[in-house]
Amino acid sequence: QVQLVESGGGLVQPGGSLRLSCAASGLTFSTYTMNWYRQDPGKERDLVASIGTFGGMTNYADSVKGRFTISRDDAKATVYLQMNNLKPEDTAAYYCNARKVPFNFWGQGTQVTVSS
């Protein structure tokens, strides 16, 4: 079955960095658009970054542009989110998402907490 397993979350001070990883299995990874979402309790799940297939075109939420970088390694079936200069408002559960019509798969999430 399809699995998306996130890792790399944790507690970090403002200005610090984390790299999230999402390892995929059970799907043809290279054919899926990969996305990172985040969600705080009581709020909507918002798209943070996406990376497409083939040329790997990327898109970012305005709030993270210039600080976060999404990348993928199709040989390892893994997508990454490098997060630099973290701010308290980045605190959220981060979810990996794989999308290719008609499919839409989600990981279980990894918590990122930015606090001094």
C-alpha positions as CSV (number, residue, x, y, z in Angstrom):
1,Q,0.0,0.0,0.0
2,V,1.0,3.6,-0.4
3,Q,2.9,5.1,2.5
4,L,4.3,8.6,3.0
5,V,6.5,8.8,6.1
6,E,7.6,12.2,7.4
7,S,10.6,12.8,9.6
8,G,12.9,15.6,10.8
9,G,10.5,17.7,12.9
10,G,11.3,18.9,16.3
11,L,11.9,21.9,18.6
12,V,14.1,24.7,17.3
13,Q,14.8,28.3,18.3
14,P,13.8,31.2,16.1
15,G,16.3,31.7,13.4
16,G,17.3,28.1,13.4
17,S,16.9,25.5,10.6
18,L,15.3,22.1,10.1
19,R,15.1,19.7,7.2
20,L,12.0,17.6,6.8
21,S,12.0,14.4,4.8
22,C,9.2,12.4,3.3
23,A,9.9,8.9,2.2
24,A,7.3,7.4,-0.2
25,S,6.6,3.8,-1.1
26,G,3.9,1.9,-3.0
27,L,3.6,4.4,-5.8
28,T,5.5,5.5,-8.9
29,F,7.0,8.5,-7.1
30,S,8.5,10.3,-10.1
31,T,5.0,10.7,-11.7
32,Y,3.5,12.5,-8.6
33,T,3.5,16.2,-7.8
34,M,4.8,16.4,-4.2
35,N,3.6,19.0,-1.7
36,W,4.2,20.1,1.9
37,Y,1.3,21.4,3.9
38,R,1.1,22.7,7.4
39,Q,-1.7,23.0,9.9
40,D,-2.1,24.6,13.4
41,P,-5.0,23.4,15.6
42,G,-8.2,25.2,14.7
43,K,-6.8,26.4,11.4
44,E,-7.0,25.3,7.8
45,R,-4.3,23.1,6.3
46,D,-2.3,25.4,4.1
47,L,0.0,24.6,1.2
48,V,3.6,25.5,2.0
49,A,5.5,24.3,-1.0
50,S,5.1,22.1,-4.1
51,I,7.4,20.6,-6.6
52,G,6.3,19.1,-9.9
53,T,7.4,16.2,-12.0
54,F,9.9,16.2,-14.8
55,G,11.4,19.7,-14.6
56,G,10.5,19.9,-11.0
57,M,9.0,23.4,-11.0
58,T,8.5,24.7,-7.5
59,N,6.0,27.0,-5.8
60,Y,6.0,28.5,-2.3
61,A,3.6,30.2,0.0
62,D,4.5,33.9,0.3
63,S,5.1,33.5,4.0
64,V,8.0,31.1,3.4
65,K,9.4,32.3,0.1
66,G,13.1,32.9,0.4
67,R,13.4,30.8,3.6
68,F,12.2,27.3,2.6
69,T,13.3,25.1,-0.2
70,I,11.5,22.1,-1.5
71,S,13.4,19.4,-3.4
72,R,13.0,15.8,-4.5
73,D,15.2,12.8,-5.2
74,D,13.2,10.5,-7.4
75,A,15.9,7.7,-7.1
76,K,15.2,7.7,-3.3
77,A,11.5,8.4,-3.7
78,T,12.0,11.2,-1.1
79,V,10.9,14.8,-1.0
80,Y,12.6,17.3,1.3
81,L,11.7,20.7,2.8
82,Q,14.7,22.7,4.0
83,M,13.5,25.3,6.4
84,N,15.9,28.2,7.3
85,N,15.4,31.3,9.5
86,L,12.5,29.7,11.2
87,K,9.9,31.9,12.9
88,P,7.4,31.2,15.7
89,E,4.6,31.4,13.2
90,D,6.1,28.5,11.3
91,T,5.0,26.3,14.2
92,A,2.7,23.6,12.9
93,A,2.2,20.0,12.0
94,Y,3.8,19.5,8.6
95,Y,2.3,17.0,6.2
96,C,3.7,15.4,3.1
97,N,1.3,15.0,0.1
98,A,1.5,13.1,-3.2
99,R,-0.9,14.0,-5.9
100,K,-1.7,12.6,-9.3
101,V,-5.3,12.5,-10.6
102,P,-7.2,10.7,-9.3
103,F,-5.0,10.0,-6.4
104,N,-4.2,12.1,-3.3
105,F,-2.1,10.6,-0.6
106,W,-1.1,12.0,2.8
107,G,1.5,11.3,5.4
108,Q,0.8,11.3,9.1
109,G,2.6,14.6,9.8
110,T,5.6,15.7,11.8
111,Q,5.5,18.5,14.4
112,V,7.7,21.6,14.0
113,T,7.8,23.9,17.0
114,V,9.7,27.2,16.8
115,S,10.2,28.7,20.3
116,S,12.8,30.3,22.4
